[in-house]
């Protein structure tokens, strides 16, 4: 389901971390500290979307993301969250996404988060024009946030861009999603979801942070780590801490 270029580059980096620049080259900085890439193959997303729809139709009592009403595709994904999507096959997919893709990519783009990336968190949302339409400006309780669009080709929507704010320059930029694309940024970057005016937008939101919710201090020097360290997984176990 991953974009072929990203999948190939990530697989090569796990085999030989010194090839990691091929992964980095796939990410474009589209706003200061915000990177974008084609993460999933849009033509392969239908399987995941159908799965999430079947979960919603099964009346499993899943807990929705905090502050966002329960709708199709709105669920907690990580085992630390009460009412999470606990299906073993989905948890295997979720774990691979976080450990094989998100963590090493985050370390590559944001070296300061190393050591503040031992814990995972995730939820899904679906913005609907007649329900939750926007989310006001906020920062995330994460070291780094990965926001992946799950819309299918031809599943258009209007509005619902993500607006970012650069505190240093007071610059404001609004970014939009194509099917299967992803944005990644420090959780400390202020951002908001603009009102959706037509259609639906489905997304996965993934977080990394340190034990018990620790995140890197602002302005902290990035630790000197090598490529081999970036392409490895921490030995820390889940601490059970959930931001919400």
Backbone as CSV, one residue per row, in Angstrom:
resi,resn,N_x,N_y,N_z,CA_x,CA_y,CA_z,C_x,C_y,C_z
1,UNK,0.813,-1.209,0.000,0.000,0.000,0.000,0.853,1.270,0.000
2,UNK,2.097,1.155,0.382,2.973,2.329,0.408,3.338,2.763,-1.007
3,UNK,3.613,4.046,-1.165,4.087,4.539,-2.451,5.338,3.752,-2.856
4,UNK,5.423,3.270,-4.094,6.552,2.404,-4.465,7.920,3.039,-4.244
5,UNK,8.075,4.328,-4.566,9.380,4.971,-4.386,9.753,5.049,-2.913
6,UNK,8.785,5.373,-2.067,9.063,5.449,-0.631,9.363,4.066,-0.074
7,UNK,8.564,3.077,-0.464,8.781,1.714,0.035,10.180,1.215,-0.333
8,UNK,10.581,1.425,-1.574,11.900,0.963,-2.019,13.018,1.647,-1.244
9,UNK,12.904,2.961,-1.072,13.947,3.708,-0.381,14.034,3.291,1.085
10,UNK,12.891,3.089,1.730,12.885,2.691,3.137,13.444,1.282,3.300
11,UNK,13.062,0.364,2.426,13.590,-0.997,2.519,15.106,-1.000,2.347
12,UNK,15.607,-0.198,1.418,17.058,-0.129,1.201,17.762,0.464,2.415
13,UNK,17.149,1.463,3.039,17.768,2.089,4.207,17.836,1.131,5.387
14,UNK,16.822,0.277,5.550,16.892,-0.710,6.624,17.993,-1.732,6.341
15,UNK,18.198,-2.055,5.074,19.273,-2.985,4.726,20.639,-2.321,4.846
16,UNK,20.730,-1.057,4.418,21.983,-0.294,4.462,21.656,1.145,4.834
17,UNK,21.748,1.500,6.112,21.368,2.841,6.547,22.107,3.971,5.819
18,UNK,23.259,3.686,5.251,23.993,4.739,4.555,23.309,5.198,3.270
19,UNK,22.241,4.506,2.866,21.482,4.935,1.688,20.289,5.818,2.075
20,UNK,20.219,6.264,3.328,19.040,6.946,3.841,18.715,8.256,3.124
21,UNK,19.680,8.864,2.465,19.396,10.119,1.756,18.362,9.935,0.651
22,UNK,18.241,8.715,0.137,17.217,8.452,-0.872,15.822,8.612,-0.267
23,UNK,15.684,8.314,1.027,14.416,8.544,1.722,14.202,10.037,1.916
24,UNK,15.228,10.723,2.401,15.121,12.158,2.673,14.774,12.939,1.421
25,UNK,15.318,12.530,0.286,15.087,13.252,-0.967,13.630,13.207,-1.418
26,UNK,12.866,12.267,-0.899,11.458,12.157,-1.290,10.560,13.148,-0.556
27,UNK,11.085,13.779,0.482,10.317,14.727,1.281,10.667,16.155,0.875
28,UNK,9.662,16.937,0.566,9.845,18.328,0.173,9.409,19.238,1.312
29,UNK,10.261,20.200,1.668,9.887,21.172,2.700,8.937,22.187,2.069
30,UNK,7.672,22.142,2.467,6.631,22.962,1.846,6.262,24.168,2.703
31,UNK,6.786,24.221,3.926,6.639,25.333,4.849,7.766,25.154,5.853
32,UNK,8.280,26.225,6.451,9.384,26.031,7.395,9.100,24.958,8.438
33,UNK,9.877,23.881,8.399,9.718,22.797,9.350,8.598,21.827,9.048
34,UNK,7.985,21.926,7.862,6.894,21.030,7.466,7.267,20.368,6.138
35,UNK,7.227,19.036,6.095,7.630,18.291,4.907,6.456,17.485,4.369
36,UNK,6.475,17.258,3.048,5.378,16.566,2.387,5.924,15.520,1.427
37,UNK,5.218,14.391,1.304,5.585,13.371,0.324,4.364,12.543,-0.046
38,UNK,4.514,11.747,-1.115,3.510,10.739,-1.435,3.801,9.536,-0.569
39,UNK,2.923,9.237,0.387,3.188,8.209,1.390,2.543,6.878,1.024
40,UNK,1.272,6.903,0.669,0.553,5.708,0.243,0.289,5.772,-1.253
41,UNK,0.189,4.615,-1.886,-0.212,4.506,-3.282,-1.722,4.744,-3.349
42,UNK,-2.185,5.833,-3.988,-3.624,6.145,-3.980,-4.493,5.003,-4.496
43,UNK,-3.985,4.253,-5.472,-4.781,3.180,-6.048,-4.941,1.994,-5.099
44,UNK,-4.104,1.919,-4.063,-4.161,0.797,-3.114,-4.911,1.149,-1.832
45,UNK,-5.332,2.401,-1.699,-5.979,2.839,-0.469,-7.383,2.261,-0.286
46,UNK,-7.999,1.804,-1.371,-9.371,1.332,-1.271,-9.502,0.185,-0.272
47,UNK,-8.491,-0.681,-0.180,-8.546,-1.788,0.762,-8.596,-1.305,2.205
48,UNK,-7.751,-0.330,2.529,-7.743,0.213,3.882,-9.039,0.934,4.188
49,UNK,-9.515,1.725,3.256,-10.745,2.465,3.488,-11.943,1.518,3.664
50,UNK,-12.002,0.477,2.852,-13.080,-0.507,2.996,-13.013,-1.187,4.359
51,UNK,-11.795,-1.467,4.819,-11.615,-2.093,6.126,-12.151,-1.180,7.227
52,UNK,-11.781,0.117,7.176,-12.244,1.055,8.192,-13.758,1.220,8.144
53,UNK,-14.319,1.182,6.944,-15.777,1.271,6.827,-16.446,0.049,7.456
54,UNK,-15.868,-1.132,7.241,-16.447,-2.352,7.819,-16.355,-2.325,9.348
55,UNK,-15.262,-1.786,9.857,-15.132,-1.643,11.309,-16.236,-0.747,11.849
56,UNK,-16.464,0.398,11.172,-17.504,1.314,11.621,-18.882,0.667,11.540
57,UNK,-19.141,-0.096,10.493,-20.456,-0.722,10.309,-20.687,-1.891,11.261
58,UNK,-19.615,-2.408,11.875,-19.746,-3.560,12.768,-20.225,-3.174,14.162
59,UNK,-20.383,-1.871,14.410,-20.850,-1.382,15.715,-19.903,-1.747,16.850
60,UNK,-18.626,-1.887,16.546,-17.634,-2.067,17.604,-17.572,-0.761,18.397
61,UNK,-17.640,-0.805,19.727,-17.678,0.440,20.511,-16.315,1.105,20.624
62,UNK,-15.863,1.699,19.515,-14.580,2.392,19.497,-14.727,3.797,20.067
63,UNK,-13.683,4.288,20.725,-13.712,5.644,21.258,-13.201,6.607,20.186
64,UNK,-13.900,7.710,19.943,-13.441,8.671,18.941,-12.313,9.535,19.482
65,UNK,-11.567,10.202,18.599,-10.554,11.146,19.060,-11.175,12.241,19.919
66,UNK,-10.453,12.663,20.917,-10.934,13.695,21.841,-11.316,14.968,21.096
67,UNK,-12.504,15.476,21.378,-12.932,16.740,20.791,-13.467,16.621,19.386
68,UNK,-13.490,15.401,18.834,-13.977,15.208,17.468,-15.077,14.147,17.531
69,UNK,-16.252,14.459,17.023,-17.373,13.529,17.156,-17.080,12.224,16.416
70,UNK,-17.643,11.135,16.937,-17.445,9.835,16.298,-18.118,9.828,14.932
71,UNK,-17.374,9.479,13.926,-17.927,9.346,12.587,-17.232,8.183,11.908
72,UNK,-17.587,7.903,10.676,-16.930,6.824,9.943,-15.436,7.105,9.885
73,UNK,-14.626,6.187,10.394,-13.183,6.369,10.329,-12.608,7.098,11.510
74,UNK,-13.428,7.513,12.492,-12.890,8.185,13.653,-12.651,7.195,14.776
75,UNK,-11.389,6.889,15.086,-11.096,5.865,16.098,-9.692,6.064,16.641
76,UNK,-9.461,5.569,17.857,-8.125,5.523,18.426,-7.425,4.279,17.883
77,UNK,-6.139,4.398,17.595,-5.422,3.320,16.919,-4.412,2.599,17.800
78,UNK,-3.911,3.259,18.838,-2.822,2.707,19.643,-3.368,1.951,20.842
79,UNK,-2.704,0.872,21.213,-3.181,0.020,22.296,-3.215,0.724,23.641
80,UNK,-2.506,1.838,23.788,-2.530,2.552,25.060,-3.852,3.292,25.267
81,UNK,-4.666,3.400,24.231,-5.909,4.159,24.297,-7.092,3.242,24.571
82,UNK,-7.886,3.571,25.572,-9.105,2.822,25.843,-10.019,2.888,24.627
83,UNK,-10.595,1.748,24.241,-11.495,1.726,23.093,-10.780,1.780,21.759
84,UNK,-9.520,1.307,21.697,-8.754,1.384,20.453,-9.146,0.258,19.492
85,UNK,-8.721,0.405,18.240,-8.986,-0.593,17.209,-8.008,-1.759,17.392
86,UNK,-8.464,-2.782,18.097,-7.559,-3.820,18.593,-7.399,-5.020,17.675
87,UNK,-8.017,-5.014,16.494,-7.902,-6.171,15.599,-6.422,-6.492,15.354
88,UNK,-5.981,-7.740,15.576,-4.560,-8.074,15.452,-3.958,-7.715,14.100
89,UNK,-4.689,-7.941,13.012,-4.143,-7.630,11.695,-3.922,-6.126,11.538
90,UNK,-4.852,-5.328,12.050,-4.661,-3.882,11.958,-3.502,-3.440,12.843
91,UNK,-3.372,-3.990,14.036,-2.287,-3.594,14.928,-0.923,-3.942,14.336
92,UNK,-0.831,-5.041,13.588,0.422,-5.382,12.923,0.765,-4.328,11.868
93,UNK,-0.229,-3.898,11.108,-0.035,-2.843,10.111,0.362,-1.536,10.778
94,UNK,-0.358,-1.164,11.843,-0.076,0.075,12.561,1.343,0.064,13.139
95,UNK,1.736,-1.036,13.761,3.072,-1.130,14.328,4.159,-1.006,13.275
96,UNK,3.937,-1.616,12.122,4.917,-1.519,11.046,5.028,-0.089,10.520
97,UNK,3.891,0.573,10.391,3.898,1.959,9.914,4.722,2.843,10.855
98,UNK,4.500,2.680,12.156,5.187,3.527,13.136,6.671,3.183,13.247
99,UNK,6.992,1.898,13.312,8.361,1.475,13.599,9.244,1.414,12.359
100,UNK,8.670,0.988,11.245,9.469,0.813,10.035,9.564,2.095,9.230
101,UNK,8.511,2.908,9.258,8.472,4.117,8.441,8.588,5.396,9.270
102,UNK,7.640,5.631,10.169,7.571,6.955,10.780,8.795,7.304,11.620
103,UNK,9.204,6.402,12.530,10.280,6.764,13.450,11.601,7.074,12.734
104,UNK,12.105,6.203,11.857,13.377,6.547,11.212,13.269,7.775,10.312
105,UNK,12.127,7.967,9.652,11.951,9.153,8.816,11.951,10.404,9.685
106,UNK,11.262,10.343,10.829,11.235,11.491,11.740,12.639,11.816,12.253
107,UNK,13.410,10.812,12.596,14.780,11.048,13.057,15.642,11.659,11.960
108,UNK,15.384,11.264,10.727,16.150,11.765,9.592,15.863,13.241,9.336
109,UNK,14.592,13.630,9.428,14.196,15.005,9.136,14.315,15.919,10.348
110,UNK,14.164,15.349,11.552,14.177,16.138,12.790,15.095,15.461,13.804
111,UNK,16.406,15.640,13.674,17.349,14.907,14.536,17.150,15.141,16.029
112,UNK,16.573,16.263,16.405,16.428,16.574,17.830,15.417,15.673,18.543
113,UNK,14.601,14.935,17.789,13.567,14.134,18.448,14.089,12.771,18.905
114,UNK,15.330,12.421,18.535,15.866,11.133,18.964,15.920,11.085,20.492
115,UNK,15.384,10.018,21.062,15.272,9.904,22.511,13.924,10.369,23.024
116,UNK,13.234,11.138,22.197,11.876,11.572,22.509,10.910,10.926,21.510
117,UNK,11.209,9.686,21.151,10.431,8.995,20.116,10.190,7.537,20.472
118,UNK,10.240,7.227,21.763,10.111,5.841,22.194,8.662,5.368,22.233
119,UNK,7.709,6.305,22.288,6.303,5.972,22.458,5.485,6.416,21.242
120,UNK,4.429,5.673,20.962,3.598,5.944,19.791,2.174,6.296,20.215
121,UNK,1.468,6.956,19.315,0.069,7.326,19.546,-0.554,7.563,18.177
122,UNK,-1.821,7.253,18.018,-2.430,7.462,16.706,-3.939,7.431,16.771
123,UNK,-4.543,8.154,15.846,-6.003,8.124,15.707,-6.358,8.460,14.268
124,UNK,-7.589,8.134,13.905,-8.080,8.477,12.573,-9.238,9.445,12.718
125,UNK,-9.408,10.272,11.707,-10.522,11.217,11.699,-11.099,11.266,10.289
126,UNK,-12.318,11.739,10.206,-12.926,11.989,8.905,-13.716,13.291,9.000
127,UNK,-13.171,14.325,8.390,-13.871,15.606,8.354,-15.045,15.490,7.390
128,UNK,-16.219,15.907,7.850,-17.424,15.858,7.030,-18.066,17.239,7.032
129,UNK,-18.518,17.661,5.854,-19.005,19.029,5.706,-20.188,19.343,6.612
130,UNK,-20.961,18.336,6.986,-22.140,18.587,7.819,-21.904,18.218,9.279
131,UNK,-20.647,17.918,9.656,-20.349,17.553,11.049,-19.189,18.413,11.542
132,UNK,-18.084,17.778,11.995,-16.922,18.557,12.415,-16.288,19.186,11.182
133,UNK,-16.189,20.491,11.171,-15.735,21.171,9.959,-14.362,21.790,10.094
134,UNK,-13.844,21.975,11.297,-12.546,22.615,11.462,-11.999,22.300,12.851
135,UNK,-10.725,22.596,13.060,-10.081,22.431,14.356,-9.200,23.650,14.560
136,UNK,-9.477,24.420,15.613,-8.808,25.708,15.794,-7.310,25.539,16.025
137,UNK,-6.577,26.627,15.929,-5.121,26.607,16.026,-4.668,25.965,17.336
138,UNK,-3.670,25.082,17.222,-3.185,24.351,18.377,-1.797,23.804,18.077
139,UNK,-1.128,23.312,19.095,0.074,22.505,18.924,-0.257,21.099,19.432
140,UNK,0.569,20.125,19.044,0.338,18.742,19.446,1.233,18.385,20.633
141,UNK,0.783,17.452,21.449,1.581,16.954,22.574,2.515,15.853,22.086
142,UNK,3.227,16.140,21.002,4.096,15.150,20.372,5.451,15.758,20.070
143,UNK,6.442,14.895,19.914,7.723,15.335,19.370,7.580,15.612,17.884
144,UNK,6.864,14.717,17.209,6.651,14.844,15.769,5.288,14.269,15.425
145,UNK,4.643,14.873,14.434,3.313,14.463,13.986,3.362,14.103,12.508
146,UNK,2.760,12.963,12.159,2.613,12.537,10.775,1.125,12.522,10.451
147,UNK,0.732,13.265,9.432,-0.673,13.414,9.046,-0.823,12.860,7.629
148,UNK,-1.510,11.721,7.480,-1.602,11.025,6.189,-3.028,11.091,5.671
149,UNK,-3.196,11.563,4.447,-4.519,11.612,3.844,-4.896,10.242,3.281
150,UNK,-6.148,9.818,3.553,-6.629,8.509,3.109,-7.705,8.618,2.036
151,UNK,-7.904,9.807,1.460,-8.911,9.935,0.410,-8.527,9.123,-0.813
152,UNK,-9.534,8.610,-1.498,-9.318,7.849,-2.724,-9.288,8.783,-3.922
153,UNK,-8.658,8.401,-5.023,-8.701,9.218,-6.241,-10.142,9.499,-6.645
154,UNK,-10.443,10.748,-6.930,-11.791,11.152,-7.300,-12.686,11.467,-6.122
155,UNK,-12.218,11.227,-4.914,-12.991,11.523,-3.710,-12.644,12.959,-3.282
156,UNK,-13.210,13.904,-3.989,-12.820,15.307,-3.847,-13.518,15.958,-2.653
157,UNK,-12.901,17.005,-2.159,-13.493,17.826,-1.112,-13.052,19.266,-1.329
158,UNK,-13.759,20.192,-0.707,-13.426,21.608,-0.801,-13.095,22.139,0.588
159,UNK,-12.154,23.088,0.642,-11.714,23.610,1.927,-10.853,22.593,2.641
160,UNK,-10.845,22.651,3.988,-10.177,21.665,4.840,-8.663,21.632,4.662
161,UNK,-8.062,22.762,4.244,-6.611,22.839,4.236,-6.075,22.896,5.660
162,UNK,-4.785,22.622,5.826,-4.141,22.735,7.127,-3.274,23.992,7.107
163,UNK,-3.566,24.907,7.982,-2.851,26.183,8.048,-1.780,26.096,9.123
164,UNK,-0.543,26.448,8.745,0.590,26.420,9.663,1.059,27.838,9.957
165,UNK,1.622,28.011,11.163,2.103,29.316,11.605,3.562,29.186,12.028
166,UNK,4.403,30.086,11.523,5.813,30.104,11.895,6.002,31.211,12.936
167,UNK,6.182,30.863,14.230,6.300,31.889,15.272,7.474,32.835,15.056
168,UNK,8.550,32.347,14.423,9.741,33.179,14.252,9.524,34.284,13.234
169,UNK,8.846,33.975,12.134,8.683,34.952,11.049,7.252,35.464,10.932
170,UNK,6.335,34.891,11.711,4.898,35.199,11.630,4.308,34.829,10.267
171,UNK,5.032,33.978,9.555,4.548,33.506,8.259,3.401,32.521,8.469
172,UNK,2.410,32.590,7.583,1.270,31.677,7.614,1.173,30.993,6.253
173,UNK,1.011,29.705,6.255,0.865,28.965,5.006,-0.222,27.922,5.123
174,UNK,-1.026,27.773,4.079,-2.097,26.781,4.086,-1.766,25.682,3.083
175,UNK,-1.735,24.448,3.548,-1.361,23.308,2.730,-2.566,22.403,2.532
176,UNK,-2.604,21.751,1.391,-3.722,20.867,1.064,-3.211,19.446,0.824
177,UNK,-4.133,18.500,0.819,-3.805,17.090,0.652,-4.294,16.565,-0.690
178,UNK,-3.470,15.739,-1.319,-3.898,14.859,-2.401,-3.996,13.448,-1.828
179,UNK,-4.728,12.550,-2.488,-4.862,11.190,-1.956,-3.514,10.524,-1.676
180,UNK,-3.366,10.005,-0.467,-2.167,9.271,-0.090,-0.977,10.118,0.299
181,UNK,-1.097,11.451,0.264,0.039,12.292,0.639,0.080,12.473,2.149
182,UNK,1.260,12.866,2.648,1.455,13.024,4.087,2.239,14.291,4.374
183,UNK,1.950,14.895,5.519,2.712,16.000,6.074,3.347,15.525,7.373
184,UNK,4.584,15.960,7.628,5.250,15.628,8.879,5.893,16.893,9.433
185,UNK,5.792,17.082,10.758,6.306,18.304,11.376,6.465,18.085,12.876
186,UNK,7.256,18.949,13.510,7.300,18.945,14.967,5.894,19.190,15.506
187,UNK,5.569,18.542,16.612,4.280,18.800,17.230,4.153,20.226,17.721
188,UNK,5.285,20.895,17.955,5.274,22.259,18.483,4.942,23.308,17.440
189,UNK,4.829,22.926,16.176,4.476,23.886,15.124,2.972,24.180,15.208
190,UNK,2.560,25.418,15.458,1.127,25.716,15.535,0.447,25.472,14.184
191,UNK,-0.742,24.889,14.243,-1.468,24.594,13.013,-2.955,24.473,13.316
192,UNK,-3.766,24.566,12.282,-5.211,24.395,12.425,-5.777,23.835,11.135
193,UNK,-6.877,23.102,11.271,-7.595,22.599,10.104,-8.685,23.595,9.746
194,UNK,-8.683,24.017,8.501,-9.657,24.997,8.042,-10.995,24.320,7.772
195,UNK,-12.078,25.084,7.742,-13.404,24.483,7.542,-13.503,23.705,6.235
196,UNK,-14.096,22.513,6.309,-14.410,21.762,5.099,-15.794,22.202,4.638
197,UNK,-15.904,22.520,3.373,-17.159,23.080,2.858,-17.930,22.109,1.980
198,UNK,-17.245,21.072,1.492,-17.918,20.088,0.650,-17.160,18.777,0.686
199,UNK,-17.874,17.661,0.746,-17.247,16.354,0.710,-16.714,15.914,2.062
200,UNK,-15.742,15.004,2.033,-15.157,14.431,3.240,-13.644,14.330,3.072
201,UNK,-12.921,14.448,4.187,-11.473,14.239,4.184,-11.127,13.267,5.294
202,UNK,-10.496,12.147,4.926,-10.127,11.108,5.887,-8.617,11.118,6.093
203,UNK,-8.193,11.008,7.345,-6.768,11.073,7.660,-6.407,10.177,8.828
204,UNK,-5.147,9.689,8.814,-4.498,9.131,9.988,-3.636,10.232,10.599
205,UNK,-3.662,10.363,11.921,-2.776,11.260,12.649,-1.919,10.393,13.555
206,UNK,-0.581,10.449,13.369,0.340,9.626,14.136,1.305,10.515,14.911
207,UNK,1.555,10.155,16.180,2.474,10.910,17.029,3.591,10.004,17.536
208,UNK,4.751,10.612,17.741,5.836,10.022,18.513,6.183,10.982,19.649
209,UNK,6.509,10.421,20.811,7.002,11.238,21.920,7.800,10.327,22.841
210,UNK,8.444,10.910,23.840,9.259,10.126,24.762,8.437,9.526,25.881
211,UNK,9.108,8.802,26.754,8.431,8.163,27.877,7.660,9.193,28.695
212,UNK,6.413,8.832,29.033,5.537,9.674,29.851,5.300,11.045,29.212
213,UNK,5.275,11.079,27.889,4.887,12.294,27.185,5.978,13.321,26.999
214,UNK,7.226,12.962,27.201,8.305,13.941,27.047,8.492,14.314,25.574
215,UNK,8.766,15.594,25.338,9.077,16.097,23.999,10.347,16.929,24.087
216,UNK,11.079,17.114,22.997,12.343,17.853,23.064,12.122,19.317,23.423
217,UNK,12.957,19.889,24.275,12.839,21.312,24.612,13.055,22.178,23.381
218,UNK,12.387,23.305,23.330,12.570,24.219,22.208,14.019,24.685,22.154
219,UNK,14.580,24.639,20.955,15.945,25.112,20.771,17.014,24.147,21.235
220,UNK,16.628,22.952,21.639,17.616,21.982,22.103,18.514,21.541,20.952
221,UNK,19.797,21.359,21.254,20.741,20.900,20.229,20.420,19.462,19.845
222,UNK,20.503,19.175,18.557,20.245,17.822,18.082,21.388,16.906,18.490
223,UNK,21.098,15.725,19.014,22.167,14.790,19.378,22.879,14.281,18.128
224,UNK,24.139,13.973,18.297,24.921,13.431,17.182,24.700,11.926,17.126
225,UNK,23.897,11.472,16.187,23.661,10.041,16.019,23.987,9.660,14.579
226,UNK,24.335,8.411,14.374,24.689,7.962,13.042,23.491,7.301,12.368
227,UNK,23.673,6.991,11.092,22.582,6.416,10.313,22.129,5.080,10.884
228,UNK,23.066,4.287,11.385,22.710,2.986,11.951,21.754,3.146,13.127
229,UNK,21.961,4.182,13.924,21.092,4.433,15.077,19.723,4.895,14.632
230,UNK,19.692,5.729,13.594,18.393,6.199,13.107,17.530,5.038,12.628
231,UNK,18.164,4.067,11.971,17.407,2.938,11.422,17.465,1.772,12.395
232,UNK,16.963,2.026,13.583,16.837,1.008,14.621,15.618,1.380,15.464
233,UNK,15.117,0.433,16.222,13.963,0.689,17.074,14.368,0.656,18.537
234,UNK,13.792,1.539,19.343,14.140,1.562,20.771,13.656,0.303,21.474
235,UNK,14.326,-0.023,22.566,13.957,-1.218,23.328,12.876,-0.928,24.360
236,UNK,12.519,0.338,24.537,11.529,0.721,25.544,10.160,0.096,25.236
237,UNK,9.486,-0.330,26.286,8.150,-0.871,26.164,7.126,0.253,26.298
238,UNK,5.891,-0.011,25.912,4.854,0.987,26.067,4.705,1.349,27.540
239,UNK,4.685,2.653,27.843,4.556,3.099,29.237,3.093,3.297,29.631
240,UNK,2.172,3.075,28.679,0.754,3.174,28.984,0.220,4.589,29.013
241,UNK,1.100,5.585,28.852,0.650,6.979,28.904,-0.066,7.339,27.601
242,UNK,-1.256,7.919,27.710,-2.014,8.361,26.534,-2.362,9.835,26.707
243,UNK,-2.027,10.686,25.729,-2.332,12.123,25.848,-3.811,12.412,26.028
244,UNK,-4.661,11.610,25.401,-6.116,11.740,25.591,-6.792,10.442,25.181
